[in-house]
Amino acid sequence: MANLKQTNRRNFIKGSAIAGGGLIIGFNWIGCKGDSNVPLKVMKAIPKEWIDFNSFLKIGETGLVTIMSPNPEIGQNIKTSMPMIVAEELDVDWFDVVVEQAGLNTEWYTRQVAGGSQSIRQGWESLRKAGATAKHMLVEAAAKRWGITPEECKTADGIITNPSGETLSYGELAKEASELEVPESPKLKDPKDFKIIGHSKRNVDLKKIISGQPLFGLDTKKEGMVYANVLRPPAFGSTLKDYNDENAKSINGVIDVIRFGDKIGVLAQNTWAAMKGKAALVAQWNEGDKPEDTEYHNDLLSSHIEKKAEKPRREDGDIDKAFKDSDEVFERSYSAPFLPHNCMEPMNCYADVTSDKAYILGPIQTPEWQLSNLSAQLGMDKENINIELTRMGGGFGRRLYGDYVAEAAELSKLSQKPVQLVFTREDDMLAGTYRPASQYKFKAGIKDGKVIGYHLVEACFNGEMFGQMPSNFPCGAIENYRVDCHKLQTNITTGAWRAPYANFLAYAEQAFFDELASHLKIDPVEFRIKLLERAKNDPTGEDLSYDPERLIGVIKLAAEKANWGQNEENNFKGFCAYYSHNTYVAEVGHVSIKNDSPVIEKITCAVDCGIVINPIAALNQIEGGIIDGIGHAMYSDFKFENGASTSNNFHQYRMIKMVEAPQVDVHFVESTIDPTGLGEPTLPPAGGAVANAFAAATGNRIYSQPFVKHFEILG
């Protein structure tokens, strides 16, 4: 296939207005200078004393403000966006804000986890209240000094002004204000008065990221620390029988070799020595049960999508009668493989465990969960375990699981040394946690040109996909509706993968609806809107997980911006719309034919995520999700033979390349609704938009991922 089009065009589009997407300086230790007519802006001096107001912020006597970012930072930019919410309600100049990553503190923070694109949505109210509470107390202190009512005071950029024009800075008032009574329900701003929220602010870690300063878990270096690499079973279901570590211990730099369970840890003075030591180990393994392979997985899945489950996940109306009454039944099946996560930064963790306490530092996505796990594993009270967080070089669901944390803690406990555990790329791919392989079968009953019945059967390993979302579209849109789920078992470790439940289902469902619309000779956009109009008035609509009106809104916006319905030379379009993680997304894939092959040129995307906190960060998340979704749908494949993966690094596992990334045009629905998530919702529709555009360009449909397998029929 020809190379996909490369672009460096990055627009932030709101409604029909277009604004530049460049970085806006909003955080700087040394000041910045723009236009020559604008005076040099210098950050306030570093305080000698910080005054704590609450768990989220403290103010120095100079007026400098430190805001804590409580949730783990995986690249979704919440370390910038969450403090922006606090700063907005505090009414401080963002230039005078310093951001710090908070460690785990179950007394101060709730839901201190990054997952499900929920950090902003779940933290929205508490973050606003944290800033508003401090502002209320500062205004109270100023009013007392002046002998006036708080209502007579005005705040802006960390300054309080009275009716006479006198001013007091937050720094001057911080100490006395912090001693006042904390209000229970401080007044929050009207969104129309926001000055920080809705304006692009650069990533607070940007300087460290681009200059290579210590920031990520792999950057950890502590006095007396040793490095560890671990040999794990070569196949799922295998157990360790015996091993010889003589050659490993002879490697220069290797300090010790430790068995724990069915794993062997090699401790060394550096990562290279630890990896060489692991490679020199001689181990014998028990194979265990009959090893699984991809052919077995596919056969098992295929057999289950042909039958109903004992109990449906959802059933509206009478699906059997609907199919019996139908003029015809239209059905299609779709399949997807297991997939690894492939974070840019491999798994790693630092642990220093002694007899009475433990210190853990690393890229940990679920610190509170890991605290409970470590307490049980080490037999130690939670109060004696301190967990601190580093920035993560990608997560995508992999770092939700604490196997690497547990391994680091166990090796530190056994060796009585501070240990930095580091996975190799091969470790990550061969002993990871994978997106489960799954298959879907869709059936639509058609009578008089209308869909009167819809039946979805799912088969999935170690869990369910659609079973987690029984009230999602097309629930409510079709009167007779049934979902059946089959949960199959495998020794292969599976778990959340970016946009869990929806990442493959969205493609399968939306490709089915696109082909169904074509079969009915109805425009795909019109078809979806008609179904959603029915959902708006459906008697079961009160329990829908989605708002049909908002989904219609993004569908219409994406269609308008993509010039849907207009014939354009060598511009074939495919439509996809999906609701996940509380956010509504519609995408249009634009495909051209070059050298007899389809080429993805552009994705037009409409998003309804409520209030947009930080536009440049939102744009990055949307673009990243789309490109990630396209890349994995197009290229990524993963097979198992004899219980082990056949791919152990990127020479065997295909990912999207920079030159293959299409242009992405993003359009936001203007909103004053509380914000939702953005890290995941744009990934699920991407595969469907591309697949449907390929069908428009070539006349051929794709029923399995990765799409690259089908290029021979796409030309």
C-alpha positions in Angstrom: 0.0 0.0 0.0 1.2 3.5 -0.7 2.4 5.6 2.2 -0.2 7.5 4.1 -0.1 11.3 3.9 2.0 13.1 6.4 0.9 16.5 7.8 2.1 19.0 10.3 -1.1 21.1 10.2 -2.7 21.3 13.6 -5.8 23.4 14.0 -8.0 23.9 17.0 -11.5 24.5 15.7 -14.4 25.5 17.9 -17.7 25.6 16.2 -17.0 27.2 12.9 -14.1 29.4 14.1 -10.5 28.4 13.6 -7.7 29.5 15.9 -4.0 28.7 15.8 -2.9 25.6 17.7 0.5 26.9 18.8 1.8 26.6 22.4 0.9 29.4 24.7 3.3 30.2 27.5 1.6 29.8 30.8 4.2 28.4 33.1 7.7 29.7 33.4 10.3 30.0 36.2 12.3 32.8 34.5 9.7 34.8 32.7 8.9 35.4 29.1 8.9 38.2 26.6 6.6 38.5 23.6 5.8 41.7 21.7 8.3 44.5 22.3 5.5 46.8 23.5 4.6 44.3 26.2 6.8 44.6 29.3 8.9 41.6 30.4 6.8 39.5 32.8 8.9 38.0 35.6 7.6 35.4 38.0 7.2 36.3 41.6 10.1 35.5 43.9 10.3 32.0 45.5 8.8 32.4 49.0 10.6 31.8 52.3 7.4 30.4 53.7 4.5 28.5 52.1 1.0 28.7 53.7 -1.2 25.7 53.2 -4.8 26.3 52.4 -6.0 22.8 51.6 -4.6 19.6 50.1 -4.6 21.2 46.6 -2.8 24.5 47.1 -0.4 26.7 49.1 0.5 30.3 48.8 3.8 32.0 49.6 4.2 35.5 51.0 5.5 36.7 47.6 2.2 35.7 46.0 3.6 32.6 44.2 1.1 29.7 44.3 1.8 26.0 44.3 -1.0 23.8 43.1 -0.8 20.0 43.6 -1.9 17.7 40.8 -3.2 14.6 42.5 -3.8 12.1 39.7 -1.1 10.1 37.9 0.2 11.8 34.7 0.4 9.4 31.7 0.6 11.9 29.0 -3.0 13.0 29.1 -1.8 16.4 30.4 -3.9 16.4 33.6 -0.8 17.6 35.5 -1.5 20.9 33.7 -5.3 20.7 33.2 -6.3 19.8 36.8 -4.3 22.7 38.4 -5.8 25.0 35.7 -9.2 24.3 37.3 -8.0 25.2 40.8 -6.2 28.3 39.5 -9.4 29.5 37.7 -11.5 29.5 40.8 -8.7 30.9 42.9 -8.5 33.8 40.4 -4.7 33.8 40.2 -2.4 34.6 37.3 -1.4 31.3 35.8 2.0 32.7 35.2 2.5 32.7 39.0 1.5 29.1 39.5 4.0 26.3 40.2 2.6 22.7 39.7 3.8 19.7 41.8 2.9 16.1 41.4 1.2 14.8 44.6 2.1 11.4 46.1 -0.6 9.0 47.2 -2.6 10.4 50.0 -5.9 8.6 50.7 -7.0 11.2 53.3 -6.5 14.2 51.1 -7.6 13.0 47.7 -10.4 10.8 46.3 -10.1 8.7 43.2 -6.4 9.3 42.9 -6.1 7.2 39.8 -6.0 7.8 36.0 -8.3 5.5 34.1 -11.4 5.5 32.0 -10.8 9.1 30.9 -12.3 10.1 34.2 -9.7 12.3 36.0 -11.1 15.6 34.9 -14.8 14.5 35.0 -14.4 13.1 38.5 -12.2 15.8 39.9 -14.1 18.8 38.4 -16.1 19.7 41.4 -13.5 19.1 44.1 -10.8 21.0 42.1 -13.1 24.0 41.6 -14.1 24.0 45.3 -10.4 23.9 46.3 -9.7 27.1 44.5 -12.9 28.8 45.4 -12.5 28.0 49.1 -9.0 29.6 49.2 -10.3 32.7 47.3 -13.2 33.0 49.7 -10.9 33.0 52.7 -8.5 35.5 51.1 -11.3 37.9 50.4 -12.6 37.5 54.0 -9.2 38.4 55.3 -9.0 41.5 53.0 -12.5 42.6 53.9 -11.6 42.4 57.6 -8.5 44.6 57.1 -10.5 47.2 55.3 -13.6 47.0 57.5 -15.9 46.3 54.5 -18.0 43.4 53.4 -16.5 40.6 51.2 -19.1 41.5 48.5 -17.4 44.8 48.0 -14.1 43.2 47.1 -13.0 42.2 43.6 -10.4 39.6 42.7 -8.1 39.3 39.6 -4.7 37.7 39.0 -4.0 37.2 42.7 -4.9 40.7 43.7 -7.9 41.9 45.8 -9.3 45.4 45.2 -11.7 47.5 47.3 -14.1 50.2 46.1 -11.5 52.9 46.8 -9.0 51.2 44.5 -6.7 49.9 47.3 -5.2 46.5 46.7 -3.8 43.6 48.7 -2.0 40.7 47.2 -2.8 37.1 48.0 0.7 36.8 49.4 0.1 39.6 51.9 -3.0 37.9 53.1 -2.1 34.3 53.0 -1.1 33.7 56.6 -4.1 35.4 58.2 -6.5 34.0 55.6 -5.4 30.4 56.2 -6.5 30.7 59.8 -10.1 31.7 59.0 -13.1 29.3 59.0 -13.3 27.1 55.9 -16.5 27.7 54.0 -18.6 24.6 53.2 -20.1 25.8 49.9 -17.9 28.6 48.3 -19.4 30.4 45.3 -18.1 29.0 42.0 -17.6 31.1 38.8 -20.0 31.2 36.0 -18.3 29.5 33.0 -18.7 32.8 31.0 -16.3 34.4 33.4 -13.5 31.8 33.0 -10.1 33.3 32.2 -7.9 30.3 32.4 -10.2 27.4 31.5 -10.7 27.3 27.7 -7.4 28.9 27.0 -4.4 26.9 25.9 -1.6 26.4 28.5 1.6 24.6 27.7 2.5 21.3 29.5 4.1 22.2 32.8 6.6 19.4 32.3 7.5 20.5 28.8 11.0 21.8 29.6 12.0 18.7 31.4 10.6 16.5 28.7 12.4 18.1 25.8 15.7 18.6 27.7 15.8 15.1 29.2 15.7 16.1 32.8 14.7 13.4 35.4 11.0 13.0 35.2 9.9 9.5 34.3 10.2 6.3 36.3 13.2 5.1 34.2 15.1 8.3 35.3 15.1 7.1 38.9 18.6 7.0 40.5 18.9 6.6 44.3 22.0 6.0 46.5 22.7 2.3 47.0 20.2 1.3 44.3 20.7 -1.9 42.3 19.0 -2.7 39.0 16.9 -5.8 38.4 15.7 -7.7 35.3 13.5 -10.7 35.7 13.2 -14.0 33.8 9.6 -15.1 33.5 7.9 -18.3 32.2 8.4 -18.5 28.4 4.7 -19.4 27.9 1.4 -18.8 29.7 0.7 -21.8 31.9 4.3 -22.7 32.3 6.0 -23.1 35.7 9.6 -23.0 36.8 11.1 -26.5 37.3 14.8 -25.8 37.9 17.5 -23.4 37.0 21.3 -22.9 37.0 22.6 -19.4 37.7 26.4 -20.1 37.5 26.9 -18.3 34.2 24.7 -15.4 35.2 26.6 -14.8 38.4 29.9 -14.7 36.4 28.7 -11.7 34.4 30.6 -8.5 35.3 28.3 -6.3 37.4 25.8 -9.0 38.5 25.3 -8.8 42.2 22.8 -11.6 43.0 20.3 -14.0 41.5 17.0 -14.5 43.4 14.1 -16.9 42.7 10.7 -15.8 43.7 7.8 -18.0 42.7 8.1 -19.0 39.0 10.4 -16.1 38.3 14.1 -15.4 38.6 15.4 -11.9 39.3 18.9 -10.8 38.4 20.3 -7.9 40.5 23.2 -5.9 39.0 25.0 -2.6 39.1 23.4 -1.4 35.9 20.6 -2.5 33.5 22.9 -3.9 30.9 24.6 -6.2 33.4 21.1 -7.3 34.7 19.9 -8.0 31.2 23.1 -10.0 30.3 22.8 -11.9 33.5 19.2 -12.9 32.8 20.2 -14.0 29.3 22.9 -16.3 30.8 20.4 -18.1 33.1 19.7 -21.7 32.2 16.1 -22.6 33.2 13.9 -25.7 32.9 10.2 -25.3 32.7 7.1 -27.4 33.2 4.7 -26.9 30.3 1.5 -27.4 32.3 -1.8 -27.6 30.4 -2.0 -27.9 26.6 -0.5 -24.6 25.3 -2.9 -22.3 23.6 -2.4 -20.8 20.1 -4.2 -18.3 17.9 -5.9 -21.0 15.7 -7.4 -22.5 18.9 -8.6 -19.1 20.1 -10.2 -18.2 16.8 -12.0 -21.5 16.5 -13.3 -21.2 20.1 -14.6 -17.6 19.5 -16.2 -18.5 16.2 -18.1 -21.4 17.7 -19.6 -19.2 20.4 -20.9 -16.3 18.3 -23.2 -18.8 16.6 -25.3 -19.4 19.7 -27.3 -17.4 22.3 -26.1 -17.1 25.8 -28.1 -18.7 28.6 -29.1 -15.3 29.8 -29.0 -12.1 27.6 -27.2 -9.0 28.8 -30.1 -7.0 27.6 -33.4 -7.9 25.9 -36.0 -5.4 24.7 -39.2 -6.6 22.9 -39.3 -10.0 21.2 -36.2 -10.6 19.0 -37.3 -14.1 17.9 -40.7 -12.8 16.7 -39.0 -9.8 15.0 -36.7 -12.1 12.9 -39.7 -14.4 12.1 -41.7 -11.5 10.8 -38.8 -10.0 8.8 -38.6 -10.0 5.1 -34.9 -10.7 5.4 -32.2 -11.0 8.0 -28.9 -9.2 7.3 -25.9 -10.5 9.3 -22.1 -10.1 9.5 -19.3 -11.2 11.8 -16.1 -9.4 12.9 -12.9 -10.5 14.7 -9.9 -8.9 16.4 -6.7 -10.3 17.9 -5.0 -10.0 21.2 -3.0 -6.8 21.4 -0.1 -5.7 23.7 0.1 -2.1 25.0 3.6 -1.2 23.9 4.1 1.9 26.1 7.1 4.0 25.0 8.5 3.6 28.5 8.7 0.0 29.5 7.4 -1.1 32.9 9.7 -0.1 35.8 9.5 0.6 39.5 11.7 1.6 42.4 11.2 -0.1 45.7 13.0 0.2 49.0 11.5 -2.3 51.4 12.8 -2.8 54.9 11.5 -4.8 57.9 9.1 -2.0 59.0 8.5 0.3 56.0 8.4 0.5 52.3 9.1 3.3 49.9 7.8 2.9 46.3 8.4 5.3 43.4 7.5 4.9 39.8 5.0 5.2 37.0 2.0 3.9 38.9 -1.4 4.4 37.5 -3.4 3.0 40.3 -1.5 4.0 43.5 -4.3 3.3 46.0 -5.0 -0.2 44.6 -1.2 -0.9 44.7 -1.1 0.3 48.3 -3.7 -2.4 49.2 -1.9 -5.0 47.2 1.5 -4.2 48.7 0.1 -4.2 52.3 -1.2 -7.8 51.7 1.9 -8.9 49.9 4.4 -7.5 52.4 2.3 -8.1 55.5 2.8 -4.4 56.3 0.3 -1.8 57.5 -0.7 0.7 54.9 0.5 3.6 57.1 4.1 2.3 56.7 4.0 2.2 52.9 4.8 5.5 51.0 4.0 5.6 47.3 5.2 8.5 45.2 4.4 9.0 41.5 6.6 9.8 38.5 5.4 10.8 35.1 4.6 7.9 32.8 5.8 7.3 29.3 2.4 6.0 28.2 -0.1 3.7 29.9 -3.0 2.7 27.6 -4.3 0.4 30.3 -1.1 -1.5 31.0 0.0 0.4 34.1 -3.4 -0.1 35.7 -1.9 -3.5 36.8 0.7 -3.6 39.5 2.7 -6.8 38.6 5.8 -4.7 38.1 5.3 -2.9 41.4 4.9 -6.2 43.2 8.0 -7.7 41.6 10.1 -4.7 42.6 8.9 -4.8 46.2 9.4 -8.5 46.4 13.0 -8.3 45.1 13.8 -5.4 47.5 12.4 -7.3 50.4 14.3 -10.5 49.6 17.6 -8.8 48.8 17.3 -6.1 51.5 18.4 -3.6 48.9 16.7 -0.7 47.1 15.8 -2.0 43.7 15.0 -0.4 40.4 13.2 -3.0 38.3 13.3 -2.5 34.6 11.5 -4.5 31.9 13.0 -4.9 28.4 10.8 -4.4 25.4 10.7 -8.2 25.0 9.6 -8.5 28.7 6.8 -6.0 28.0 5.5 -7.9 24.9 6.0 -11.5 26.0 4.8 -11.2 29.6 2.3 -8.3 29.4 -1.4 -7.8 29.9 -3.2 -7.9 26.6 -6.4 -6.7 25.0 -8.5 -9.8 24.8 -9.2 -11.4 21.4 -12.9 -11.1 20.6 -15.5 -11.7 17.9 -18.9 -10.3 17.2 -21.9 -11.4 15.2 -24.6 -8.8 14.2 -28.0 -9.7 12.9 -30.6 -7.2 11.7 -34.2 -8.1 10.9 -35.6 -6.0 8.0 -39.3 -5.5 7.2 -40.6 -3.1 4.6 -37.2 -1.5 4.4 -36.9 -0.8 8.1 -34.8 -2.5 10.8 -37.3 -4.1 13.3 -34.8 -6.4 15.1 -31.2 -6.3 16.2 -29.2 -9.1 17.8 -25.6 -8.9 18.8 -23.6 -12.0 20.0 -20.2 -11.4 21.6 -17.4 -13.9 22.4 -14.4 -12.6 24.4 -11.6 -14.1 26.5 -11.5 -13.4 30.2 -14.2 -10.8 30.2 -16.9 -9.0 28.3 -16.9 -6.0 26.0 -20.5 -5.0 25.1 -21.7 -6.7 28.3 -20.3 -3.7 30.1 -22.4 -1.3 28.1 -25.9 -2.8 27.6 -27.6 0.6 27.4 -25.3 2.1 24.8 -26.4 2.7 21.2 -28.3 1.1 19.4 -30.2 0.4 22.6 -33.5 2.4 22.3 -33.0 2.9 18.6 -34.5 -0.5 17.6 -37.6 -1.9 19.3 -36.6 -5.5 19.4 -33.1 -5.7 20.7 -30.9 -8.4 22.3 -27.3 -8.7 23.4 -25.7 -12.0 24.3 -22.2 -12.4 25.7 -19.9 -15.4 26.0 -17.0 -15.2 28.4 -14.2 -17.6 27.5 -11.2 -18.6 29.6 -7.5 -18.4 28.8 -4.3 -18.5 30.7 -3.1 -15.4 28.8 -3.3 -12.4 31.0 -5.8 -9.8 29.7 -7.0 -6.5 30.8 -7.9 -2.9 29.9 -6.5 -1.6 26.6 -7.0 2.0 25.6 -10.8 2.6 25.5 -11.7 -0.7 27.0 -14.9 -2.4 25.8 -15.2 0.1 22.9 -11.9 -0.1 21.1 -12.9 -2.9 18.7 -16.7 -2.9 19.2 -17.0 0.6 17.8 -15.4 -0.5 14.5 -17.4 -3.7 14.3 -20.8 -2.1 15.1 -20.3 1.0 12.9 -19.0 -1.0 10.0 -22.1 -3.2 10.3 -24.4 -0.2 10.3 -22.6 1.4 7.4 -23.0 -1.8 5.3 -26.6 -2.2 6.5 -27.4 1.4 5.4 -25.8 0.6 2.0 -27.9 -2.5 1.7 -31.0 -0.5 2.5 -29.9 2.2 0.0 -30.0 4.9 2.7 -27.3 7.5 3.3 -25.2 6.3 6.3 -25.5 9.6 8.2 -29.2 9.8 7.5 -29.6 6.2 8.7 -27.9 6.9 12.0 -29.9 10.0 12.7 -33.2 8.3 12.0 -32.3 5.5 14.5 -31.3 8.1 17.1 -34.6 10.1 16.5 -36.4 6.9 17.5 -34.2 6.5 20.6 -35.2 10.0 21.7 -38.8 8.9 22.0 -38.3 5.3 23.0 -40.2 4.2 26.1 -37.0 2.5 27.4 -35.0 5.6 26.8 -35.0 6.6 30.5 -32.3 4.0 31.1 -30.1 4.8 28.1 -26.4 5.5 29.0 -26.2 8.0 26.2 -28.1 11.2 25.1 -29.4 10.7 21.5 -29.6 14.4 21.0 -25.9 15.0 21.8 -24.9 12.1 19.6 -27.0 13.6 16.7 -25.2 16.8 17.4 -21.7 15.5 16.7 -23.0 13.5 13.7 -24.3 16.6 12.1 -21.3 18.7 12.9 -18.8 16.1 11.5 -20.9 15.7 8.4 -21.0 19.4 7.8 -17.3 19.9 8.3 -16.5 17.0 6.1 -18.8 18.2 3.3 -20.6 14.9 3.6 -22.8 14.1 0.6 -20.8 16.2 -1.8 -19.1 14.4 -4.6 -15.4 15.3 -4.6 -12.9 13.9 -7.0 -10.8 11.1 -5.5 -12.1 11.8 -2.0 -14.0 8.8 -0.7 -15.5 9.2 2.8 -16.5 6.8 5.5 -18.6 7.8 8.6 -18.5 6.5 12.2 -20.0 7.9 15.4 -19.6 6.5 18.9 -20.3 7.4 22.5 -17.8 6.2 25.1 -16.2 7.4 28.4 -19.1 10.0 28.6 -18.0 11.7 25.4 -19.6 11.9 22.0 -17.5 11.6 18.9 -18.2 11.4 15.2 -15.4 10.9 12.6 -15.2 11.0 8.8 -12.4 9.1 7.1 -11.2 10.6 3.8 -9.5 8.2 1.5 -8.0 8.6 -2.0 -6.8 6.1 -4.5 -3.1 6.4 -5.5 -1.3 3.8 -7.6 -4.4 1.6 -7.4 -4.2 1.6 -3.5 -6.4 3.4 -0.9 -4.6 6.1 1.1 -5.9 7.7 4.3 -5.6 11.4 3.7 -7.6 13.0 6.5 -9.9 12.4 9.5 -12.6 15.0 10.2 -13.6 14.8 13.9 -16.4 16.3 15.9 -16.3 16.1 19.7 -18.8 16.9 22.5 -16.9 16.6 25.7 -18.6 19.5 27.6 -16.4 22.3 28.7 -12.9 22.2 27.1 -10.3 22.9 29.9 -7.1 23.2 27.9 -7.6 23.4 24.2 -4.1 22.5 23.1 -4.1 19.5 25.4 -7.5 18.5 24.2 -6.4 18.6 20.6 -3.3 16.5 21.4 -5.5 13.9 23.1 -7.9 13.8 20.2 -5.2 13.5 17.5 -3.3 11.0 19.5 -6.4 8.8 20.0 -7.3 8.9 16.3 -3.8 8.1 15.1 -3.5 5.3 17.7 -6.9 3.9 16.7 -6.0 4.0 13.0 -2.6 2.5 13.6 -3.8 -0.5 15.5 -6.8 -1.2 13.3 -4.6 -1.0 10.2 -1.4 -2.8 11.2 -1.2 -4.4 14.6 -1.4 -8.2 14.8 -0.5 -10.5 17.6 -0.4 -14.3 17.5 0.3 -17.1 20.0 2.0 -20.4 19.3 2.4 -23.0 22.1 1.3 -20.5 24.7 3.8 -17.8 23.7 3.7 -14.7 21.6 5.3 -14.9 18.2 6.2 -11.2 18.4 8.7 -9.9 20.9 9.7 -6.5 19.5 8.9 -3.9 16.9 10.7 -5.7 14.1 7.9 -8.3 14.4 5.0 -6.1 15.5 3.8 -3.4 13.1 2.8 0.0 14.4 1.8 3.2 12.6 4.7 5.4 11.4 4.9 9.1 11.6 4.8 9.4 7.8 1.5 7.5 7.8 -0.3 9.8 10.2 -3.2 11.5 8.4 -4.2 15.1 8.7 -6.7 15.5 11.6 -9.3 18.4 11.6 -11.0 18.7 15.0 -14.3 20.5 15.8 -15.6 21.0 19.3 -19.3 21.4 20.1 -19.5 24.6 22.2 -20.8 23.7 25.6 -21.3 24.8 29.2 -21.9 21.2 30.4 -19.4 19.8 32.9 -16.3 18.3 31.1 -16.0 14.6 30.4 -13.1 12.5 29.1 -10.8 12.8 26.1 -7.9 10.4 26.5 -9.9 7.5 25.0 -13.1 8.4 23.2 -11.6 9.3 19.8 -9.9 6.0 19.4 -12.9 3.7 19.0 -14.5 5.5 16.0 -11.2 5.8 14.1 -11.1 2.2 12.8 -14.7 2.4 11.7 -14.3 5.7 9.8 -11.3 4.3 7.9 -12.9 0.9 7.2 -16.0 2.6 5.9 -14.0 5.0 3.7 -12.1 2.0 2.3 -15.4 0.4 1.4 -16.5 3.6 -0.3 -13.2 3.7 -2.3 -12.9 0.1 -3.3 -16.3 -1.5 -2.9 -14.8 -4.1 -0.5 -15.7 -4.5 3.2 -13.3 -5.5 6.0 -14.4 -7.9 8.7 -11.3 -8.4 10.8 -8.3 -6.5 12.1 -5.6 -5.6 11.2 -6.8 -4.2 7.9 -3.4 -4.7 6.3 -4.3 -8.4 5.9 -6.9 -7.3 3.4 -4.9 -5.0 1.2 -4.8 -7.6 -1.5 -8.5 -7.2 -1.9 -8.5 -3.5 -1.5 -6.6 -2.7 -4.7 
